[in-house]
């Protein structure tokens, strides 16, 4: 493949630097440019492929990229892509499922890390040892014997259940269509639908959000939901910031109704450094890195590279959500 024929890819955003390295390793012939979101709204470009990274891709953005034929998400979530506008322009839209790439396992590991960091009051422990004050404090809370509520049993939820079971935790789950056989295999004691969420919230010491943002799940964890949770429960969100009403969460933390919150995603990203969330010792916050590991990025890069190769060969893309709608051809 000559340089002239090499696929040109635009990444929407200049963060997630490991993305660039991973894709180039999986597809050495690719020509890639990472573009600031502001430039995408103001300038014109030419590219075959656009990779969103938590940047909203609307029809106007698509119009400014001549030759665009594939919007390829680096991961699962497509809520930021106007699929209807893409379809109208005969642009294929595809994603990469979390299962089978190492992404689900990586996000599940982050969830366990967040739960332990909150339970052992990691922020306070680090402060104490740096100040050289009292040793033997703080007294942490064990995961053993506690109840974990997993909302969403897709790839991430299943990977998380497999990792929580060895801690001796009782597990409950919410699944769109409850699968008792799957729950039994994972060691989950109870599985219900989203309508039964209040029951899970009432019993869970740790609530893990492992589901996408949809019209039904936007601000799923609001004031009413937080009031149902036991005193000193923890909520952990590696999925999307829109799942939690941030103002309600801050009130619950300030009033001592929660032990803490583990957050890798936020309503607005990047998070403002002056956000009150970052001034709290009971918040474990990270910059959207739950799925950013060597294993995960290598697995995702292989899937993305495969779809780019399929585009160049005129073959149907994998995991395309609008292939039939655009006529089943490039």
Beta strands, then each sheet from edge to edge (+ up, - down):
strand 1: 8-12
strand 2: 31-35
strand 3: 45-46
strand 4: 49-52
strand 5: 65-66
strand 6: 70-72
strand 7: 92-94
strand 8: 147-151
strand 9: 170-174
strand 10: 190-192
strand 11: 206-209
strand 12: 233-237
strand 13: 258-263
strand 14: 283-285
sheet 1: 2+ 1+ 4+ 6+ 7+
sheet 2: 3+ 5+
sheet 3: 10+ 9+ 8+ 11+ 12+ 13+ 14+
end
